[in-house]
Structures are given as C-alpha cells and as structure tokens.
Amino acid sequence: MVKRMLTTMKLKEINRLESNGSTALHVAVWYGHLEIVELLLKHGCSTTTINKYGKTAVEECRDGRIRQVLQSSLVICDNNERRNNQVCQLKWWQIYENINNEDKSVLATKIMKLRLTTYLINQFKTNEASRIDHIKKIVFQTYDTNYWGRDSAVLSILEKFEKTDDLKYLIILLSKLTPFFKYIYHKEDEMFVMELLIGLSEFKHSFFVGRAYRGEILTTTELDFYLWTYHHRASFIEMRRIKCASKSRSVAERYSTRSNLYEDKISTLFIIYFNEPCETAIDNSEFSGFPDAQEIFIIPGTFFEVTSVKKPSTTNGSSNMAIIELKNISVSRDILLKSINELKRASTRTPVITSMYEALAKI
C-alpha cells in the first residue's frame, strides 16, 4: 500500500514540486491512475498545490471519475475514518477497502507494481552489493558461533550464501526454522522482503497451487477483523509477514487447539485456496530436503479475499473452532517483471530516478 511505501517520506516531500514543476498527484491525475490518486489522497496529499503552469491537480484532470474523487476528497477521507473506526487493524495484515469495487487482481497488481517501483527507485541510489551486504548482516547477526558449531548443516548453508549471494539459501534457512526464520517472522525487514519478491522468478517450480491450512489462536477482536472483511465483499487483505501453512489439515489443527490455556482466545483454522500457482506461496518440499514435506511459506505481498467465516459452535459439538476460508488473489507477475526490467534498464541509461513523480510516470 502507498501508506507503507511512503512511511519514509514526510508529507511535504510528497507534496513538493519536482524539477519538472509538478507533484506526484499531478502526474497520477495526468496519467489517469485512479487507484493511485485515491491512495495518495488517503495519505494526505494536497489537492490545492499549483504546478509550474499555475494549475491544481483538479484543473489538470481530464478524467471525470478522478475529478469527482478529487473534488470530494475531504468527504471520502471522513468516510474512511468512520469505516476504519469500525474494524480493528491487525499489525500483520493490511486491509484494502476498494471503495470503487475495482477488479481485485488488477488492483493488487497495481499496488505491488507501485511498491516495487518505489523500492527500486530508492535502491538505485544504493548499489546491489550494499543491498546484499545488508541482508548478510541480518543473517549473520541472528547466529552466534556456538550455534554454528552445533549445526554443521546451517553453517554449510551460511557459507554457500556468503559465497554466492543466492537467495535460495535464505529460503533453505527459513525452511529449517532457524534463528533467521525467527528474526524474519517477528521483524519486518523491508529490504529482505523486497529483494525476495524481485527474485521470486527463480523459484517458479516451487510456486504452490492447491489448498493449504493454517491453525491460529485468535482473540475476538482479531476474528472481528475477518468478519468485517467478509461482510464488505469489495474489500480484500494482504499478508504483511512471512507465515507458514500446511498441506495437511490435521497438522494445522494441532496449532489451533491451545485456546483453553488463554482467556478470550478462539481456536481458528484457516483454509486457504490457491487456485493457480502463486509466486508468493512457496512449496517447501524442495528446500527442506524432504519431498513429502507439508509446509508452505506465504510471503508478504500475498493478497486474499475472505470468502467464509464460521464462528465456533456454542454447543459441545465437533465444531469447536472458527473456520475462515481465504481465496488467493492473483498478481500478474508478467506486469511486475516488465516494470522491474524497464526500471533496471532505465537506471543504466539515465540519471537515477529520485522522485515519486517519476515513479508514477512509469506505471
């Protein structure tokens, strides 16, 4: 989401006039990017800034729908605040209200395209070696020499990663539930996640398709999050940290049967449908070294519809857990790869892109 990508930018930076005399909102309006206009407005982007031609974004607008959104932006903001107050926001999930009921796959692709574009534009200021060094620093900080000595297999993987910079060795480390997995699971390291997303095409043969299961213990507030999304059918959600799922329902259910240990906790089983190969859901069977491995890694940047929410039975029957069904929303990898490659080629031919304006112009 734009909000996440712009967290490093101050509002005055978003609203500033670039060297070409326009703001990010001006260019989003000019190119007709309705969804991006809405996201910028939600982030507080000004509609009254005048460009070098003496025009506001509204005056530059040639699209009737976008003009209406701009003119009613204050009303939209108020409505969003009321909606957001009605539903809890979970730390590791992002909800997209999709108030214009756009095609979810198209919108999810645009969100990821903007996110990757923004990341790459910023990272072109940092050479690739420095980015890999950052990831290496994370990896090696999660281990100590005593751990290495106890696990020669992990040491071998670390050495291979250090020599090759191949991200597949990080997937292997994740698959072994090492300290590196614990770090990535509990921390949101944007550079690692984004570099992994960019390099996902290397794992094409491991993209998961089928049905997966995940057991969790939820609070009533967390369950309400999924209920709200389910009842607002245009909305959808995005996973924002690495999570594990299983091909086996019985395995997943074992992780959802501890609620008797905690007050106000609900045993919950997620049934997750991937109707086509999903690049952000990695089948762990190859990386774990066990062909019959049941584990699936779901990476941040995976989008879902909430298609069903069943609360636990109030009787003593067999249905003593909540069951939430999620359906994966596909993202066009071809569109993302094209954007990534175009930006990489542009970075070798022209000066580094430094503004949100230039990022939007390439969408």
Short mmCIF file of the C-alpha atoms (twelve columns), coordinates in Angstrom:
data_MODEL
# 
_entry.id   MODEL 
# 
loop_
_atom_site.group_PDB 
_atom_site.id 
_atom_site.type_symbol 
_atom_site.label_atom_id 
_atom_site.label_alt_id 
_atom_site.label_comp_id 
_atom_site.label_asym_id 
_atom_site.label_seq_id 
_atom_site.Cartn_x 
_atom_site.Cartn_y 
_atom_site.Cartn_z 
_atom_site.pdbx_PDB_model_num 
ATOM 1   C CA . MET A 1   0.000   0.000   0.000   1 
ATOM 2   C CA . VAL A 2   1.116   3.592   -0.678  1 
ATOM 3   C CA . LYS A 3   0.876   4.321   3.066   1 
ATOM 4   C CA . ARG A 4   3.540   1.715   3.774   1 
ATOM 5   C CA . MET A 5   5.773   2.799   0.927   1 
ATOM 6   C CA . LEU A 6   5.589   6.456   1.885   1 
ATOM 7   C CA . THR A 7   6.356   5.972   5.578   1 
ATOM 8   C CA . THR A 8   9.912   7.173   4.937   1 
ATOM 9   C CA . MET A 9   8.638   10.356  3.253   1 
ATOM 10  C CA . LYS A 10  7.300   13.421  5.003   1 
ATOM 11  C CA . LEU A 11  4.082   14.948  3.732   1 
ATOM 12  C CA . LYS A 12  5.915   17.994  2.404   1 
ATOM 13  C CA . GLU A 13  8.092   15.656  0.323   1 
ATOM 14  C CA . ILE A 14  5.024   14.026  -1.201  1 
ATOM 15  C CA . ASN A 15  3.505   17.427  -1.967  1 
ATOM 16  C CA . ARG A 16  6.683   19.090  -3.214  1 
ATOM 17  C CA . LEU A 17  7.120   20.380  -6.742  1 
ATOM 18  C CA . GLU A 18  9.761   18.377  -8.570  1 
ATOM 19  C CA . SER A 19  12.235  19.798  -11.070 1 
ATOM 20  C CA . ASN A 20  9.628   19.371  -13.806 1 
ATOM 21  C CA . GLY A 21  7.253   21.634  -11.890 1 
ATOM 22  C CA . SER A 22  4.611   19.066  -10.895 1 
ATOM 23  C CA . THR A 23  3.713   16.975  -7.848  1 
ATOM 24  C CA . ALA A 24  3.120   13.240  -7.576  1 
ATOM 25  C CA . LEU A 25  -0.626  13.913  -7.510  1 
ATOM 26  C CA . HIS A 26  -0.424  15.978  -10.705 1 
ATOM 27  C CA . VAL A 27  1.239   13.137  -12.599 1 
ATOM 28  C CA . ALA A 28  -1.087  10.457  -11.200 1 
ATOM 29  C CA . VAL A 29  -4.017  12.578  -12.371 1 
ATOM 30  C CA . TRP A 30  -2.402  13.280  -15.753 1 
ATOM 31  C CA . TYR A 31  -1.849  9.588   -16.477 1 
ATOM 32  C CA . GLY A 32  -5.310  8.623   -15.251 1 
ATOM 33  C CA . HIS A 33  -4.252  6.405   -12.310 1 
ATOM 34  C CA . LEU A 34  -7.491  6.495   -10.312 1 
ATOM 35  C CA . GLU A 35  -6.443  3.995   -7.627  1 
ATOM 36  C CA . ILE A 36  -3.143  5.775   -7.042  1 
ATOM 37  C CA . VAL A 37  -4.909  9.141   -6.775  1 
ATOM 38  C CA . GLU A 38  -7.147  7.660   -4.085  1 
ATOM 39  C CA . LEU A 39  -4.193  6.195   -2.194  1 
ATOM 40  C CA . LEU A 40  -2.289  9.491   -2.313  1 
ATOM 41  C CA . LEU A 41  -5.341  11.360  -1.050  1 
ATOM 42  C CA . LYS A 42  -5.752  8.910   1.819   1 
ATOM 43  C CA . HIS A 43  -2.142  9.627   2.736   1 
ATOM 44  C CA . GLY A 44  -2.926  13.343  2.996   1 
ATOM 45  C CA . CYS A 45  -1.679  14.562  -0.377  1 
ATOM 46  C CA . SER A 46  -2.716  18.164  -1.062  1 
ATOM 47  C CA . THR A 47  -5.214  18.896  -3.859  1 
ATOM 48  C CA . THR A 48  -4.534  22.640  -3.849  1 
ATOM 49  C CA . THR A 49  -0.841  22.735  -4.788  1 
ATOM 50  C CA . ILE A 50  -0.264  24.656  -8.034  1 
ATOM 51  C CA . ASN A 51  2.236   23.393  -10.614 1 
ATOM 52  C CA . LYS A 52  4.521   25.495  -12.809 1 
ATOM 53  C CA . TYR A 53  1.646   26.004  -15.234 1 
ATOM 54  C CA . GLY A 54  -0.433  27.599  -12.496 1 
ATOM 55  C CA . LYS A 55  -2.860  24.677  -12.232 1 
ATOM 56  C CA . THR A 56  -4.004  22.418  -9.426  1 
ATOM 57  C CA . ALA A 57  -4.360  18.676  -9.960  1 
ATOM 58  C CA . VAL A 58  -8.127  19.161  -10.366 1 
ATOM 59  C CA . GLU A 59  -7.560  21.692  -13.130 1 
ATOM 60  C CA . GLU A 60  -5.176  19.308  -14.915 1 
ATOM 61  C CA . CYS A 61  -7.670  16.448  -14.709 1 
ATOM 62  C CA . ARG A 62  -9.168  15.043  -17.918 1 
ATOM 63  C CA . ASP A 63  -10.934 12.065  -16.337 1 
ATOM 64  C CA . GLY A 64  -14.429 12.563  -14.946 1 
ATOM 65  C CA . ARG A 65  -14.127 9.872   -12.279 1 
ATOM 66  C CA . ILE A 66  -10.815 11.204  -10.996 1 
ATOM 67  C CA . ARG A 67  -12.171 14.760  -10.975 1 
ATOM 68  C CA . GLN A 68  -15.078 13.629  -8.815  1 
ATOM 69  C CA . VAL A 69  -12.699 11.867  -6.415  1 
ATOM 70  C CA . LEU A 70  -10.510 14.968  -6.144  1 
ATOM 71  C CA . GLN A 71  -13.423 17.313  -5.571  1 
ATOM 72  C CA . SER A 72  -14.925 15.095  -2.898  1 
ATOM 73  C CA . SER A 73  -11.638 14.060  -1.279  1 
ATOM 74  C CA . LEU A 74  -12.491 15.609  2.089   1 
ATOM 75  C CA . VAL A 75  -15.780 13.703  2.205   1 
ATOM 76  C CA . ILE A 76  -14.014 10.470  1.202   1 
ATOM 77  C CA . CYS A 77  -11.477 10.995  3.966   1 
ATOM 78  C CA . ASP A 78  -14.241 11.443  6.546   1 
ATOM 79  C CA . ASN A 79  -15.989 8.302   5.329   1 
ATOM 80  C CA . ASN A 80  -12.786 6.272   5.526   1 
ATOM 81  C CA . GLU A 81  -12.184 7.434   9.078   1 
ATOM 82  C CA . ARG A 82  -15.651 6.257   10.081  1 
ATOM 83  C CA . ARG A 83  -15.141 2.918   8.360   1 
ATOM 84  C CA . ASN A 84  -11.727 2.358   9.853   1 
ATOM 85  C CA . ASN A 85  -13.071 3.034   13.327  1 
ATOM 86  C CA . GLN A 86  -15.495 0.144   12.887  1 
ATOM 87  C CA . VAL A 87  -12.850 -2.503  12.256  1 
ATOM 88  C CA . CYS A 88  -9.646  -3.364  14.057  1 
ATOM 89  C CA . GLN A 89  -6.408  -3.038  12.143  1 
ATOM 90  C CA . LEU A 90  -4.131  -6.042  12.597  1 
ATOM 91  C CA . LYS A 91  -0.394  -5.426  12.675  1 
ATOM 92  C CA . TRP A 92  0.484   -8.139  10.166  1 
ATOM 93  C CA . TRP A 93  -2.458  -7.665  7.808   1 
ATOM 94  C CA . GLN A 94  -3.386  -4.744  5.572   1 
ATOM 95  C CA . ILE A 95  -6.990  -4.237  4.541   1 
ATOM 96  C CA . TYR A 96  -7.928  -2.581  1.241   1 
ATOM 97  C CA . GLU A 97  -11.479 -1.274  1.266   1 
ATOM 98  C CA . ASN A 98  -11.656 -0.987  -2.548  1 
ATOM 99  C CA . ILE A 99  -14.497 1.520   -2.314  1 
ATOM 100 C CA . ASN A 100 -14.881 1.667   -6.111  1 
ATOM 101 C CA . ASN A 101 -15.204 -2.118  -6.390  1 
ATOM 102 C CA . GLU A 102 -12.296 -2.437  -8.833  1 
ATOM 103 C CA . ASP A 103 -11.178 -5.834  -10.094 1 
ATOM 104 C CA . LYS A 104 -9.199  -7.178  -7.146  1 
ATOM 105 C CA . SER A 105 -6.475  -8.848  -9.195  1 
ATOM 106 C CA . VAL A 106 -5.883  -5.697  -11.249 1 
ATOM 107 C CA . LEU A 107 -5.791  -3.512  -8.140  1 
ATOM 108 C CA . ALA A 108 -3.484  -5.898  -6.245  1 
ATOM 109 C CA . THR A 109 -1.124  -5.898  -9.245  1 
ATOM 110 C CA . LYS A 110 -1.093  -2.089  -9.311  1 
ATOM 111 C CA . ILE A 111 -0.359  -1.973  -5.584  1 
ATOM 112 C CA . MET A 112 2.594   -4.342  -5.954  1 
ATOM 113 C CA . LYS A 113 3.816   -2.553  -9.079  1 
ATOM 114 C CA . LEU A 114 3.883   0.780   -7.276  1 
ATOM 115 C CA . ARG A 115 5.552   -0.784  -4.246  1 
ATOM 116 C CA . LEU A 116 8.300   -2.466  -6.281  1 
ATOM 117 C CA . THR A 117 8.771   0.647   -8.407  1 
ATOM 118 C CA . THR A 118 9.183   2.850   -5.358  1 
ATOM 119 C CA . TYR A 119 11.599  0.413   -3.728  1 
ATOM 120 C CA . LEU A 120 13.760  0.053   -6.837  1 
ATOM 121 C CA . ILE A 121 13.873  3.795   -7.426  1 
ATOM 122 C CA . ASN A 122 15.164  4.287   -3.895  1 
ATOM 123 C CA . GLN A 123 17.575  1.349   -4.145  1 
ATOM 124 C CA . PHE A 124 19.129  2.524   -7.414  1 
ATOM 125 C CA . LYS A 125 20.849  5.036   -5.149  1 
ATOM 126 C CA . THR A 126 22.429  2.047   -3.385  1 
ATOM 127 C CA . ASN A 127 24.430  -0.471  -5.381  1 
ATOM 128 C CA . GLU A 128 23.434  -4.128  -5.368  1 
ATOM 129 C CA . ALA A 129 26.481  -5.171  -3.358  1 
ATOM 130 C CA . SER A 130 25.417  -2.901  -0.493  1 
ATOM 131 C CA . ARG A 131 21.912  -4.368  -0.519  1 
ATOM 132 C CA . ILE A 132 23.284  -7.908  -0.346  1 
ATOM 133 C CA . ASP A 133 25.645  -6.831  2.440   1 
ATOM 134 C CA . HIS A 134 22.639  -5.569  4.394   1 
ATOM 135 C CA . ILE A 135 20.906  -8.942  4.044   1 
ATOM 136 C CA . LYS A 136 24.097  -10.777 5.007   1 
ATOM 137 C CA . LYS A 137 24.389  -8.620  8.096   1 
ATOM 138 C CA . ILE A 138 20.863  -9.591  9.138   1 
ATOM 139 C CA . VAL A 139 21.542  -13.274 8.550   1 
ATOM 140 C CA . PHE A 140 24.809  -13.449 10.436  1 
ATOM 141 C CA . GLN A 141 23.571  -11.307 13.322  1 
ATOM 142 C CA . THR A 142 20.898  -13.907 14.033  1 
ATOM 143 C CA . TYR A 143 23.522  -16.563 14.688  1 
ATOM 144 C CA . ASP A 144 26.397  -16.921 17.068  1 
ATOM 145 C CA . THR A 145 29.452  -19.137 16.752  1 
ATOM 146 C CA . ASN A 146 28.097  -21.586 19.331  1 
ATOM 147 C CA . TYR A 147 25.014  -22.181 17.196  1 
ATOM 148 C CA . TRP A 148 27.151  -22.696 14.109  1 
ATOM 149 C CA . GLY A 149 29.227  -25.257 15.942  1 
ATOM 150 C CA . ARG A 150 26.131  -27.220 16.947  1 
ATOM 151 C CA . ASP A 151 24.642  -27.311 13.476  1 
ATOM 152 C CA . SER A 152 27.093  -28.007 10.684  1 
ATOM 153 C CA . ALA A 153 24.269  -28.069 8.108   1 
ATOM 154 C CA . VAL A 154 23.326  -24.470 8.920   1 
ATOM 155 C CA . LEU A 155 26.978  -23.445 8.777   1 
ATOM 156 C CA . SER A 156 27.261  -25.003 5.318   1 
ATOM 157 C CA . ILE A 157 24.198  -23.092 4.107   1 
ATOM 158 C CA . LEU A 158 25.532  -19.823 5.502   1 
ATOM 159 C CA . GLU A 159 28.864  -20.356 3.777   1 
ATOM 160 C CA . LYS A 160 27.143  -21.050 0.445   1 
ATOM 161 C CA . PHE A 161 25.043  -17.912 0.758   1 
ATOM 162 C CA . GLU A 162 28.103  -15.832 1.603   1 
ATOM 163 C CA . LYS A 163 29.945  -17.129 -1.468  1 
ATOM 164 C CA . THR A 164 27.083  -16.955 -3.984  1 
ATOM 165 C CA . ASP A 165 24.620  -14.303 -2.726  1 
ATOM 166 C CA . ASP A 166 21.932  -16.731 -3.925  1 
ATOM 167 C CA . LEU A 167 18.614  -16.045 -2.185  1 
ATOM 168 C CA . LYS A 168 17.595  -19.697 -2.402  1 
ATOM 169 C CA . TYR A 169 19.886  -20.387 0.555   1 
ATOM 170 C CA . LEU A 170 17.836  -17.946 2.611   1 
ATOM 171 C CA . ILE A 171 14.706  -19.903 1.695   1 
ATOM 172 C CA . ILE A 172 16.501  -23.027 2.905   1 
ATOM 173 C CA . LEU A 173 17.351  -21.275 6.193   1 
ATOM 174 C CA . LEU A 174 13.705  -20.277 6.569   1 
ATOM 175 C CA . SER A 175 12.591  -23.840 5.863   1 
ATOM 176 C CA . LYS A 176 14.699  -25.168 8.734   1 
ATOM 177 C CA . LEU A 177 13.044  -22.835 11.272  1 
ATOM 178 C CA . THR A 178 16.451  -21.457 12.221  1 
ATOM 179 C CA . PRO A 179 17.097  -18.261 14.220  1 
ATOM 180 C CA . PHE A 180 16.991  -16.447 10.880  1 
ATOM 181 C CA . PHE A 181 13.382  -17.597 10.415  1 
ATOM 182 C CA . LYS A 182 12.505  -16.341 13.905  1 
ATOM 183 C CA . TYR A 183 14.050  -12.946 13.107  1 
ATOM 184 C CA . ILE A 184 12.222  -12.564 9.785   1 
ATOM 185 C CA . TYR A 185 8.972   -13.817 11.318  1 
ATOM 186 C CA . HIS A 186 8.983   -11.238 14.103  1 
ATOM 187 C CA . LYS A 187 10.656  -8.345  12.280  1 
ATOM 188 C CA . GLU A 188 9.527   -6.535  9.172   1 
ATOM 189 C CA . ASP A 189 12.748  -6.117  7.202   1 
ATOM 190 C CA . GLU A 190 11.638  -4.390  4.020   1 
ATOM 191 C CA . MET A 191 14.873  -4.869  2.099   1 
ATOM 192 C CA . PHE A 192 14.913  -8.643  2.586   1 
ATOM 193 C CA . VAL A 193 11.246  -8.996  1.631   1 
ATOM 194 C CA . MET A 194 11.541  -6.746  -1.429  1 
ATOM 195 C CA . GLU A 195 14.709  -8.428  -2.709  1 
ATOM 196 C CA . LEU A 196 12.983  -11.776 -2.236  1 
ATOM 197 C CA . LEU A 197 9.913   -10.580 -4.155  1 
ATOM 198 C CA . ILE A 198 12.083  -9.312  -7.005  1 
ATOM 199 C CA . GLY A 199 13.904  -12.643 -7.248  1 
ATOM 200 C CA . LEU A 200 10.871  -14.926 -6.957  1 
ATOM 201 C CA . SER A 201 11.022  -15.987 -10.609 1 
ATOM 202 C CA . GLU A 202 13.980  -18.207 -9.632  1 
ATOM 203 C CA . PHE A 203 11.573  -20.365 -7.603  1 
ATOM 204 C CA . LYS A 204 8.906   -20.774 -10.296 1 
ATOM 205 C CA . HIS A 205 8.931   -24.567 -9.999  1 
ATOM 206 C CA . SER A 206 8.070   -24.195 -6.292  1 
ATOM 207 C CA . PHE A 207 5.042   -21.890 -6.657  1 
ATOM 208 C CA . PHE A 208 2.206   -23.510 -4.714  1 
ATOM 209 C CA . VAL A 209 -1.204  -24.349 -6.151  1 
ATOM 210 C CA . GLY A 210 -3.901  -26.146 -4.207  1 
ATOM 211 C CA . ARG A 211 -5.386  -25.983 -0.719  1 
ATOM 212 C CA . ALA A 212 -3.377  -25.092 2.369   1 
ATOM 213 C CA . TYR A 213 -4.278  -24.920 6.057   1 
ATOM 214 C CA . ARG A 214 -3.092  -22.809 8.949   1 
ATOM 215 C CA . GLY A 215 -4.034  -23.074 12.611  1 
ATOM 216 C CA . GLU A 216 -4.002  -19.991 14.834  1 
ATOM 217 C CA . ILE A 217 -5.310  -18.787 18.165  1 
ATOM 218 C CA . LEU A 218 -7.269  -15.552 17.678  1 
ATOM 219 C CA . THR A 219 -8.819  -13.018 20.006  1 
ATOM 220 C CA . THR A 220 -12.412 -11.968 19.423  1 
ATOM 221 C CA . THR A 221 -11.095 -8.644  18.120  1 
ATOM 222 C CA . GLU A 222 -8.936  -10.427 15.559  1 
ATOM 223 C CA . LEU A 223 -11.851 -12.591 14.485  1 
ATOM 224 C CA . ASP A 224 -13.909 -9.428  14.017  1 
ATOM 225 C CA . PHE A 225 -11.298 -8.225  11.501  1 
ATOM 226 C CA . TYR A 226 -12.033 -11.172 9.218   1 
ATOM 227 C CA . LEU A 227 -15.783 -10.874 9.789   1 
ATOM 228 C CA . TRP A 228 -15.681 -7.214  8.760   1 
ATOM 229 C CA . THR A 229 -13.754 -8.040  5.600   1 
ATOM 230 C CA . TYR A 230 -16.127 -10.881 4.778   1 
ATOM 231 C CA . HIS A 231 -19.201 -8.648  5.099   1 
ATOM 232 C CA . HIS A 232 -17.604 -5.919  2.944   1 
ATOM 233 C CA . ARG A 233 -17.284 -8.016  -0.181  1 
ATOM 234 C CA . ALA A 234 -15.353 -5.461  -2.256  1 
ATOM 235 C CA . SER A 235 -12.559 -5.386  0.317   1 
ATOM 236 C CA . PHE A 236 -9.549  -7.677  0.473   1 
ATOM 237 C CA . ILE A 237 -6.495  -8.183  2.653   1 
ATOM 238 C CA . GLU A 238 -2.741  -8.526  2.270   1 
ATOM 239 C CA . MET A 239 -0.417  -10.616 4.425   1 
ATOM 240 C CA . ARG A 240 2.459   -8.486  5.730   1 
ATOM 241 C CA . ARG A 241 4.805   -11.018 7.286   1 
ATOM 242 C CA . ILE A 242 6.017   -14.495 6.430   1 
ATOM 243 C CA . LYS A 243 3.610   -17.165 7.617   1 
ATOM 244 C CA . CYS A 244 3.675   -20.941 7.421   1 
ATOM 245 C CA . ALA A 245 0.798   -23.100 6.261   1 
ATOM 246 C CA . SER A 246 0.468   -26.838 5.766   1 
ATOM 247 C CA . LYS A 247 -0.879  -29.135 3.081   1 
ATOM 248 C CA . SER A 248 -2.251  -31.245 5.932   1 
ATOM 249 C CA . ARG A 249 -5.389  -30.144 7.746   1 
ATOM 250 C CA . SER A 250 -4.627  -32.352 10.742  1 
ATOM 251 C CA . VAL A 251 -1.195  -30.750 11.158  1 
ATOM 252 C CA . ALA A 252 -2.696  -27.250 11.036  1 
ATOM 253 C CA . GLU A 253 -5.403  -28.149 13.538  1 
ATOM 254 C CA . ARG A 254 -2.733  -29.046 16.094  1 
ATOM 255 C CA . TYR A 255 -1.704  -25.387 16.111  1 
ATOM 256 C CA . SER A 256 -5.254  -24.213 16.788  1 
ATOM 257 C CA . THR A 257 -6.136  -26.295 19.853  1 
ATOM 258 C CA . ARG A 258 -4.498  -24.347 22.658  1 
ATOM 259 C CA . SER A 259 -7.225  -21.813 23.391  1 
ATOM 260 C CA . ASN A 260 -8.085  -23.470 26.701  1 
ATOM 261 C CA . LEU A 261 -4.788  -22.094 28.023  1 
ATOM 262 C CA . TYR A 262 -5.809  -18.484 27.437  1 
ATOM 263 C CA . GLU A 263 -8.811  -16.358 28.249  1 
ATOM 264 C CA . ASP A 264 -10.695 -14.774 25.339  1 
ATOM 265 C CA . LYS A 265 -8.912  -16.914 22.733  1 
ATOM 266 C CA . ILE A 266 -10.524 -18.731 19.831  1 
ATOM 267 C CA . SER A 267 -9.206  -21.855 18.125  1 
ATOM 268 C CA . THR A 268 -9.160  -20.991 14.426  1 
ATOM 269 C CA . LEU A 269 -8.467  -22.951 11.271  1 
ATOM 270 C CA . PHE A 270 -7.681  -21.086 8.053   1 
ATOM 271 C CA . ILE A 271 -8.470  -22.909 4.811   1 
ATOM 272 C CA . ILE A 272 -6.534  -21.150 2.063   1 
ATOM 273 C CA . TYR A 273 -7.281  -21.711 -1.617  1 
ATOM 274 C CA . PHE A 274 -4.630  -21.101 -4.264  1 
ATOM 275 C CA . ASN A 275 -6.489  -21.795 -7.500  1 
ATOM 276 C CA . GLU A 276 -3.438  -21.109 -9.652  1 
ATOM 277 C CA . PRO A 277 0.311   -21.210 -8.953  1 
ATOM 278 C CA . CYS A 278 1.104   -18.409 -6.518  1 
ATOM 279 C CA . GLU A 279 4.598   -16.956 -6.620  1 
ATOM 280 C CA . THR A 280 4.400   -15.703 -3.044  1 
ATOM 281 C CA . ALA A 281 3.408   -19.134 -1.705  1 
ATOM 282 C CA . ILE A 282 6.487   -21.350 -1.798  1 
ATOM 283 C CA . ASP A 283 6.237   -25.137 -1.546  1 
ATOM 284 C CA . ASN A 284 8.903   -26.134 0.949   1 
ATOM 285 C CA . SER A 285 9.334   -29.738 -0.241  1 
ATOM 286 C CA . GLU A 286 12.450  -28.973 -2.306  1 
ATOM 287 C CA . PHE A 287 14.174  -26.634 0.121   1 
ATOM 288 C CA . SER A 288 13.635  -28.766 3.208   1 
ATOM 289 C CA . GLY A 289 15.268  -31.793 1.593   1 
ATOM 290 C CA . PHE A 290 12.152  -33.887 2.219   1 
ATOM 291 C CA . PRO A 291 9.955   -34.490 -0.881  1 
ATOM 292 C CA . ASP A 292 6.964   -35.236 1.349   1 
ATOM 293 C CA . ALA A 293 7.279   -32.002 3.332   1 
ATOM 294 C CA . GLN A 294 3.876   -30.483 4.028   1 
ATOM 295 C CA . GLU A 295 4.932   -26.892 4.697   1 
ATOM 296 C CA . ILE A 296 4.114   -23.820 2.606   1 
ATOM 297 C CA . PHE A 297 5.777   -20.421 3.089   1 
ATOM 298 C CA . ILE A 298 3.483   -17.475 2.395   1 
ATOM 299 C CA . ILE A 299 5.478   -14.312 1.763   1 
ATOM 300 C CA . PRO A 300 4.389   -10.683 2.357   1 
ATOM 301 C CA . GLY A 301 2.694   -9.304  -0.729  1 
ATOM 302 C CA . THR A 302 0.126   -12.123 -0.880  1 
ATOM 303 C CA . PHE A 303 -3.480  -10.948 -1.249  1 
ATOM 304 C CA . PHE A 304 -6.681  -12.713 -0.218  1 
ATOM 305 C CA . GLU A 305 -10.439 -12.477 -0.305  1 
ATOM 306 C CA . VAL A 306 -12.234 -13.621 2.840   1 
ATOM 307 C CA . THR A 307 -14.842 -15.973 1.359   1 
ATOM 308 C CA . SER A 308 -16.278 -17.520 4.528   1 
ATOM 309 C CA . VAL A 309 -16.155 -17.054 8.301   1 
ATOM 310 C CA . LYS A 310 -17.756 -19.616 10.595  1 
ATOM 311 C CA . LYS A 311 -17.738 -18.883 14.297  1 
ATOM 312 C CA . PRO A 312 -17.155 -21.749 16.728  1 
ATOM 313 C CA . SER A 313 -20.223 -23.624 17.870  1 
ATOM 314 C CA . THR A 314 -21.633 -22.630 21.246  1 
ATOM 315 C CA . THR A 315 -22.599 -26.245 21.886  1 
ATOM 316 C CA . ASN A 316 -20.311 -29.131 22.732  1 
ATOM 317 C CA . GLY A 317 -20.364 -30.462 19.197  1 
ATOM 318 C CA . SER A 318 -17.409 -31.143 16.956  1 
ATOM 319 C CA . SER A 319 -17.312 -27.617 15.512  1 
ATOM 320 C CA . ASN A 320 -15.470 -26.038 18.430  1 
ATOM 321 C CA . MET A 321 -13.224 -23.816 16.335  1 
ATOM 322 C CA . ALA A 322 -13.707 -20.896 13.996  1 
ATOM 323 C CA . ILE A 323 -13.119 -21.688 10.331  1 
ATOM 324 C CA . ILE A 324 -12.009 -18.904 7.991   1 
ATOM 325 C CA . GLU A 325 -11.708 -19.504 4.260   1 
ATOM 326 C CA . LEU A 326 -9.363  -17.342 2.194   1 
ATOM 327 C CA . LYS A 327 -9.017  -17.255 -1.583  1 
ATOM 328 C CA . ASN A 328 -5.747  -16.035 -3.074  1 
ATOM 329 C CA . ILE A 329 -5.970  -13.015 -5.373  1 
ATOM 330 C CA . SER A 330 -3.538  -13.438 -8.244  1 
ATOM 331 C CA . VAL A 331 -0.995  -10.759 -9.117  1 
ATOM 332 C CA . SER A 332 0.315   -10.512 -12.679 1 
ATOM 333 C CA . ARG A 333 3.981   -11.489 -12.492 1 
ATOM 334 C CA . ASP A 334 4.429   -10.576 -16.171 1 
ATOM 335 C CA . ILE A 335 3.438   -6.970  -15.496 1 
ATOM 336 C CA . LEU A 336 5.714   -6.769  -12.455 1 
ATOM 337 C CA . LEU A 337 8.686   -8.297  -14.285 1 
ATOM 338 C CA . LYS A 338 8.230   -5.901  -17.189 1 
ATOM 339 C CA . SER A 339 8.273   -2.934  -14.806 1 
ATOM 340 C CA . ILE A 340 11.312  -4.261  -12.928 1 
ATOM 341 C CA . ASN A 341 13.272  -4.828  -16.137 1 
ATOM 342 C CA . GLU A 342 12.306  -1.440  -17.584 1 
ATOM 343 C CA . LEU A 343 13.448  0.327   -14.430 1 
ATOM 344 C CA . LYS A 344 16.722  -1.589  -14.356 1 
ATOM 345 C CA . ARG A 345 17.408  -0.713  -18.000 1 
ATOM 346 C CA . ALA A 346 16.483  2.917   -17.395 1 
ATOM 347 C CA . SER A 347 18.835  3.095   -14.426 1 
ATOM 348 C CA . THR A 348 21.780  2.193   -16.675 1 
ATOM 349 C CA . ARG A 349 20.895  4.749   -19.355 1 
ATOM 350 C CA . THR A 350 19.686  7.773   -17.422 1 
ATOM 351 C CA . PRO A 351 20.334  9.555   -14.129 1 
ATOM 352 C CA . VAL A 352 18.814  7.916   -11.065 1 
ATOM 353 C CA . ILE A 353 15.080  8.486   -10.670 1 
ATOM 354 C CA . THR A 354 14.617  10.334  -7.420  1 
ATOM 355 C CA . SER A 355 11.015  11.433  -7.176  1 
ATOM 356 C CA . MET A 356 7.570   9.971   -6.654  1 
ATOM 357 C CA . TYR A 357 6.575   11.894  -9.799  1 
ATOM 358 C CA . GLU A 358 8.974   9.895   -11.937 1 
ATOM 359 C CA . ALA A 359 7.873   6.655   -10.295 1 
ATOM 360 C CA . LEU A 360 4.246   7.282   -11.151 1 
ATOM 361 C CA . ALA A 361 5.100   8.326   -14.697 1 
ATOM 362 C CA . LYS A 362 6.424   4.814   -15.322 1 
ATOM 363 C CA . ILE A 363 3.337   2.979   -14.076 1 
# 
